[in-house]
Amino acid sequence: GSSVSTEFLVHTYGKHMFTCKIVCEYKKKLICGIDIESGNPPDEPRNVSCIQHGTDGHPICTWDKGRLTYINTTYVIQ
């Protein structure tokens, strides 16, 4: 019948875990939690280069990704 709130600052890049626990009969019980990933937004790719050998070959592409994001980042070429 009650609620609790908190605010915390994330000062470092990477994965962080926050959990809420209650003490019930001298035991801690996990009641909620959240995983947070902190990092940089990806830069726009630079120096994109694609090569295809023959008319039926698959293109092979390379690019400069820019700064490190510190989080899982997926790049898609269209």
Distance bins in CASP14 RR format, pairs under 12 A and 6 or more apart:
PFRMAT RR
TARGET T0000
AUTHOR 0000-0000-0000
RMODE 2
METHOD distances of the structure
MODEL  1
2 22 0 0 0 0 0 1 0 0 0 0 0
3 20 0 0 0 0 0 1 0 0 0 0 0
3 31 0 0 0 0 0 1 0 0 0 0 0
3 32 0 0 0 0 0 1 0 0 0 0 0
4 20 1 0 0 1 0 0 0 0 0 0 0
4 21 0 0 0 0 0 1 0 0 0 0 0
4 22 0 0 0 0 1 0 0 0 0 0 0
4 31 0 0 0 0 0 1 0 0 0 0 0
4 32 0 0 0 0 0 1 0 0 0 0 0
5 20 0 0 0 0 0 1 0 0 0 0 0
5 32 0 0 0 0 0 1 0 0 0 0 0
6 18 0 0 0 0 1 0 0 0 0 0 0
6 19 0 0 0 0 0 1 0 0 0 0 0
6 20 0 0 0 0 1 0 0 0 0 0 0
6 32 0 0 0 0 0 1 0 0 0 0 0
6 33 0 0 0 0 0 1 0 0 0 0 0
6 34 0 0 0 0 0 1 0 0 0 0 0
7 18 0 0 0 0 0 1 0 0 0 0 0
8 16 0 0 0 0 1 0 0 0 0 0 0
8 17 0 0 0 0 0 1 0 0 0 0 0
8 18 1 0 0 1 0 0 0 0 0 0 0
8 19 0 0 0 0 0 1 0 0 0 0 0
8 20 0 0 0 0 0 1 0 0 0 0 0
8 34 0 0 0 0 0 1 0 0 0 0 0
8 36 0 0 0 0 1 0 0 0 0 0 0
8 38 0 0 0 0 0 1 0 0 0 0 0
9 16 0 0 0 0 0 1 0 0 0 0 0
9 18 0 0 0 0 0 1 0 0 0 0 0
9 36 0 0 0 0 0 1 0 0 0 0 0
9 38 0 0 0 0 0 1 0 0 0 0 0
10 16 1 0 1 0 0 0 0 0 0 0 0
10 17 0 0 0 0 0 1 0 0 0 0 0
10 18 0 0 0 0 1 0 0 0 0 0 0
10 34 0 0 0 0 0 1 0 0 0 0 0
10 35 0 0 0 0 0 1 0 0 0 0 0
10 36 1 0 0 1 0 0 0 0 0 0 0
10 37 0 0 0 0 1 0 0 0 0 0 0
10 38 1 0 1 0 0 0 0 0 0 0 0
10 39 0 0 0 0 1 0 0 0 0 0 0
10 70 0 0 0 0 0 1 0 0 0 0 0
11 38 0 0 0 0 1 0 0 0 0 0 0
11 39 0 0 0 0 0 1 0 0 0 0 0
12 36 0 0 0 0 0 1 0 0 0 0 0
12 37 0 0 0 0 0 1 0 0 0 0 0
12 38 1 0 0 1 0 0 0 0 0 0 0
12 39 0 0 0 0 1 0 0 0 0 0 0
12 70 0 0 0 0 1 0 0 0 0 0 0
13 36 0 0 0 0 0 1 0 0 0 0 0
13 37 0 0 0 0 1 0 0 0 0 0 0
13 38 1 0 1 0 0 0 0 0 0 0 0
13 39 1 0 1 0 0 0 0 0 0 0 0
13 40 1 0 0 1 0 0 0 0 0 0 0
13 67 0 0 0 0 0 1 0 0 0 0 0
13 68 0 0 0 0 1 0 0 0 0 0 0
13 69 0 0 0 0 1 0 0 0 0 0 0
13 70 1 1 0 0 0 0 0 0 0 0 0
13 71 1 0 0 1 0 0 0 0 0 0 0
14 35 0 0 0 0 0 1 0 0 0 0 0
14 36 0 0 0 0 1 0 0 0 0 0 0
14 37 1 0 1 0 0 0 0 0 0 0 0
14 38 1 0 1 0 0 0 0 0 0 0 0
14 39 1 0 0 1 0 0 0 0 0 0 0
14 40 0 0 0 0 0 1 0 0 0 0 0
14 68 0 0 0 0 0 1 0 0 0 0 0
14 69 0 0 0 0 1 0 0 0 0 0 0
14 70 1 0 1 0 0 0 0 0 0 0 0
14 71 1 0 0 1 0 0 0 0 0 0 0
14 72 0 0 0 0 0 1 0 0 0 0 0
15 34 0 0 0 0 0 1 0 0 0 0 0
15 35 1 0 0 1 0 0 0 0 0 0 0
15 36 1 0 0 1 0 0 0 0 0 0 0
15 37 1 0 1 0 0 0 0 0 0 0 0
15 38 0 0 0 0 1 0 0 0 0 0 0
15 39 0 0 0 0 0 1 0 0 0 0 0
15 70 0 0 0 0 1 0 0 0 0 0 0
15 71 0 0 0 0 1 0 0 0 0 0 0
15 72 0 0 0 0 1 0 0 0 0 0 0
16 33 0 0 0 0 0 1 0 0 0 0 0
16 34 0 0 0 0 1 0 0 0 0 0 0
16 35 1 0 0 1 0 0 0 0 0 0 0
16 36 1 0 1 0 0 0 0 0 0 0 0
16 37 1 0 0 1 0 0 0 0 0 0 0
16 38 1 0 0 1 0 0 0 0 0 0 0
16 39 0 0 0 0 0 1 0 0 0 0 0
16 70 0 0 0 0 0 1 0 0 0 0 0
16 71 0 0 0 0 0 1 0 0 0 0 0
17 30 0 0 0 0 0 1 0 0 0 0 0
17 32 0 0 0 0 0 1 0 0 0 0 0
17 33 1 0 0 1 0 0 0 0 0 0 0
17 34 1 0 0 1 0 0 0 0 0 0 0
17 35 1 0 1 0 0 0 0 0 0 0 0
17 36 1 0 0 1 0 0 0 0 0 0 0
17 37 0 0 0 0 0 1 0 0 0 0 0
17 38 0 0 0 0 0 1 0 0 0 0 0
18 30 0 0 0 0 0 1 0 0 0 0 0
18 32 0 0 0 0 1 0 0 0 0 0 0
18 33 1 0 1 0 0 0 0 0 0 0 0
18 34 1 0 1 0 0 0 0 0 0 0 0
18 35 0 0 0 0 1 0 0 0 0 0 0
18 36 1 0 0 1 0 0 0 0 0 0 0
18 38 0 0 0 0 0 1 0 0 0 0 0
19 28 0 0 0 0 1 0 0 0 0 0 0
19 29 0 0 0 0 0 1 0 0 0 0 0
19 30 1 0 0 1 0 0 0 0 0 0 0
19 31 0 0 0 0 1 0 0 0 0 0 0
19 32 1 0 0 1 0 0 0 0 0 0 0
19 33 1 0 1 0 0 0 0 0 0 0 0
19 34 0 0 0 0 1 0 0 0 0 0 0
19 35 0 0 0 0 1 0 0 0 0 0 0
19 36 0 0 0 0 0 1 0 0 0 0 0
20 28 0 0 0 0 0 1 0 0 0 0 0
20 29 0 0 0 0 1 0 0 0 0 0 0
20 30 1 0 0 1 0 0 0 0 0 0 0
20 31 1 0 1 0 0 0 0 0 0 0 0
20 32 1 0 1 0 0 0 0 0 0 0 0
20 33 1 0 1 0 0 0 0 0 0 0 0
20 34 0 0 0 0 1 0 0 0 0 0 0
21 27 0 0 0 0 1 0 0 0 0 0 0
21 28 1 0 1 0 0 0 0 0 0 0 0
21 29 1 0 0 1 0 0 0 0 0 0 0
21 30 1 0 1 0 0 0 0 0 0 0 0
21 31 1 0 0 1 0 0 0 0 0 0 0
21 32 0 0 0 0 1 0 0 0 0 0 0
21 33 0 0 0 0 1 0 0 0 0 0 0
22 28 1 0 0 1 0 0 0 0 0 0 0
22 29 1 0 1 0 0 0 0 0 0 0 0
22 30 0 0 0 0 1 0 0 0 0 0 0
22 31 1 0 1 0 0 0 0 0 0 0 0
22 32 0 0 0 0 1 0 0 0 0 0 0
23 29 1 0 0 1 0 0 0 0 0 0 0
23 30 0 0 0 0 0 1 0 0 0 0 0
23 31 0 0 0 0 0 1 0 0 0 0 0
24 30 0 0 0 0 0 1 0 0 0 0 0
24 31 0 0 0 0 1 0 0 0 0 0 0
35 71 0 0 0 0 0 1 0 0 0 0 0
36 71 0 0 0 0 0 1 0 0 0 0 0
37 69 0 0 0 0 1 0 0 0 0 0 0
37 70 0 0 0 0 1 0 0 0 0 0 0
37 71 1 0 1 0 0 0 0 0 0 0 0
37 72 1 0 0 1 0 0 0 0 0 0 0
37 73 0 0 0 0 0 1 0 0 0 0 0
38 69 0 0 0 0 0 1 0 0 0 0 0
38 70 1 0 0 1 0 0 0 0 0 0 0
38 71 1 0 0 1 0 0 0 0 0 0 0
39 67 0 0 0 0 0 1 0 0 0 0 0
39 68 0 0 0 0 1 0 0 0 0 0 0
39 69 1 0 1 0 0 0 0 0 0 0 0
39 70 1 0 1 0 0 0 0 0 0 0 0
39 71 1 0 1 0 0 0 0 0 0 0 0
39 72 0 0 0 0 0 1 0 0 0 0 0
39 73 0 0 0 0 1 0 0 0 0 0 0
40 65 0 0 0 0 0 1 0 0 0 0 0
40 66 0 0 0 0 1 0 0 0 0 0 0
40 67 1 0 1 0 0 0 0 0 0 0 0
40 68 1 0 0 1 0 0 0 0 0 0 0
40 69 1 0 1 0 0 0 0 0 0 0 0
40 70 1 0 0 1 0 0 0 0 0 0 0
40 71 1 0 0 1 0 0 0 0 0 0 0
40 73 0 0 0 0 1 0 0 0 0 0 0
41 66 0 0 0 0 0 1 0 0 0 0 0
41 67 0 0 0 0 1 0 0 0 0 0 0
41 68 0 0 0 0 0 1 0 0 0 0 0
41 69 1 0 0 1 0 0 0 0 0 0 0
41 70 0 0 0 0 0 1 0 0 0 0 0
41 71 0 0 0 0 1 0 0 0 0 0 0
41 73 0 0 0 0 1 0 0 0 0 0 0
42 63 0 0 0 0 0 1 0 0 0 0 0
42 64 0 0 0 0 0 1 0 0 0 0 0
42 65 1 0 0 1 0 0 0 0 0 0 0
42 66 1 0 0 1 0 0 0 0 0 0 0
42 67 0 0 0 0 1 0 0 0 0 0 0
42 68 0 0 0 0 1 0 0 0 0 0 0
42 69 1 0 1 0 0 0 0 0 0 0 0
42 70 0 0 0 0 0 1 0 0 0 0 0
42 71 0 0 0 0 1 0 0 0 0 0 0
42 72 0 0 0 0 0 1 0 0 0 0 0
42 73 1 0 1 0 0 0 0 0 0 0 0
42 74 0 0 0 0 1 0 0 0 0 0 0
42 75 1 0 0 1 0 0 0 0 0 0 0
42 76 0 0 0 0 0 1 0 0 0 0 0
43 63 0 0 0 0 0 1 0 0 0 0 0
43 64 0 0 0 0 1 0 0 0 0 0 0
43 65 1 0 0 1 0 0 0 0 0 0 0
43 66 1 0 1 0 0 0 0 0 0 0 0
43 67 1 0 1 0 0 0 0 0 0 0 0
43 68 0 0 0 0 1 0 0 0 0 0 0
43 69 0 0 0 0 1 0 0 0 0 0 0
43 73 0 0 0 0 1 0 0 0 0 0 0
43 75 0 0 0 0 0 1 0 0 0 0 0
44 63 0 0 0 0 1 0 0 0 0 0 0
44 64 0 0 0 0 1 0 0 0 0 0 0
44 65 0 0 0 0 1 0 0 0 0 0 0
44 66 0 0 0 0 1 0 0 0 0 0 0
44 67 0 0 0 0 0 1 0 0 0 0 0
44 75 0 0 0 0 0 1 0 0 0 0 0
45 61 0 0 0 0 1 0 0 0 0 0 0
45 62 0 0 0 0 1 0 0 0 0 0 0
45 63 1 0 1 0 0 0 0 0 0 0 0
45 64 1 0 0 1 0 0 0 0 0 0 0
45 65 1 0 0 1 0 0 0 0 0 0 0
45 66 1 0 0 1 0 0 0 0 0 0 0
45 67 0 0 0 0 0 1 0 0 0 0 0
45 73 0 0 0 0 0 1 0 0 0 0 0
45 75 1 0 0 1 0 0 0 0 0 0 0
45 76 0 0 0 0 0 1 0 0 0 0 0
45 77 0 0 0 0 1 0 0 0 0 0 0
45 78 0 0 0 0 0 1 0 0 0 0 0
46 62 0 0 0 0 0 1 0 0 0 0 0
46 63 1 0 0 1 0 0 0 0 0 0 0
46 64 1 0 1 0 0 0 0 0 0 0 0
46 65 0 0 0 0 1 0 0 0 0 0 0
46 66 1 0 0 1 0 0 0 0 0 0 0
46 67 0 0 0 0 0 1 0 0 0 0 0
47 61 0 0 0 0 0 1 0 0 0 0 0
47 62 1 0 0 1 0 0 0 0 0 0 0
47 63 1 0 1 0 0 0 0 0 0 0 0
47 64 1 0 1 0 0 0 0 0 0 0 0
47 65 0 0 0 0 0 1 0 0 0 0 0
47 66 0 0 0 0 1 0 0 0 0 0 0
48 59 0 0 0 0 0 1 0 0 0 0 0
48 60 0 0 0 0 0 1 0 0 0 0 0
48 61 1 0 0 1 0 0 0 0 0 0 0
48 62 1 0 0 1 0 0 0 0 0 0 0
48 63 1 0 1 0 0 0 0 0 0 0 0
48 64 0 0 0 0 1 0 0 0 0 0 0
48 65 0 0 0 0 0 1 0 0 0 0 0
48 75 0 0 0 0 1 0 0 0 0 0 0
48 77 1 0 0 1 0 0 0 0 0 0 0
48 78 0 0 0 0 0 1 0 0 0 0 0
49 59 0 0 0 0 0 1 0 0 0 0 0
49 60 0 0 0 0 1 0 0 0 0 0 0
49 61 1 0 0 1 0 0 0 0 0 0 0
49 62 1 0 1 0 0 0 0 0 0 0 0
49 63 1 0 0 1 0 0 0 0 0 0 0
49 64 0 0 0 0 1 0 0 0 0 0 0
49 77 0 0 0 0 0 1 0 0 0 0 0
50 57 0 0 0 0 0 1 0 0 0 0 0
50 58 0 0 0 0 0 1 0 0 0 0 0
50 59 1 0 1 0 0 0 0 0 0 0 0
50 60 1 0 0 1 0 0 0 0 0 0 0
50 61 1 0 1 0 0 0 0 0 0 0 0
50 62 0 0 0 0 1 0 0 0 0 0 0
50 63 0 0 0 0 1 0 0 0 0 0 0
50 77 1 0 0 1 0 0 0 0 0 0 0
50 78 0 0 0 0 0 1 0 0 0 0 0
51 57 0 0 0 0 1 0 0 0 0 0 0
51 58 0 0 0 0 0 1 0 0 0 0 0
51 59 1 0 0 1 0 0 0 0 0 0 0
51 60 1 0 1 0 0 0 0 0 0 0 0
51 61 1 0 0 1 0 0 0 0 0 0 0
51 62 0 0 0 0 1 0 0 0 0 0 0
52 58 1 0 0 1 0 0 0 0 0 0 0
52 59 1 0 1 0 0 0 0 0 0 0 0
52 60 1 0 0 1 0 0 0 0 0 0 0
52 61 0 0 0 0 1 0 0 0 0 0 0
53 59 0 0 0 0 1 0 0 0 0 0 0
53 60 0 0 0 0 1 0 0 0 0 0 0
54 60 0 0 0 0 0 1 0 0 0 0 0
59 77 0 0 0 0 1 0 0 0 0 0 0
59 78 0 0 0 0 0 1 0 0 0 0 0
60 77 0 0 0 0 0 1 0 0 0 0 0
61 75 0 0 0 0 1 0 0 0 0 0 0
61 76 0 0 0 0 0 1 0 0 0 0 0
61 77 1 0 1 0 0 0 0 0 0 0 0
61 78 0 0 0 0 0 1 0 0 0 0 0
62 75 0 0 0 0 0 1 0 0 0 0 0
62 77 0 0 0 0 0 1 0 0 0 0 0
63 75 1 0 0 1 0 0 0 0 0 0 0
63 76 0 0 0 0 0 1 0 0 0 0 0
63 77 0 0 0 0 1 0 0 0 0 0 0
64 75 0 0 0 0 0 1 0 0 0 0 0
65 73 1 0 0 1 0 0 0 0 0 0 0
65 74 0 0 0 0 0 1 0 0 0 0 0
65 75 1 0 0 1 0 0 0 0 0 0 0
66 73 0 0 0 0 0 1 0 0 0 0 0
66 75 0 0 0 0 0 1 0 0 0 0 0
67 73 0 0 0 0 0 1 0 0 0 0 0
69 75 0 0 0 0 0 1 0 0 0 0 0
END
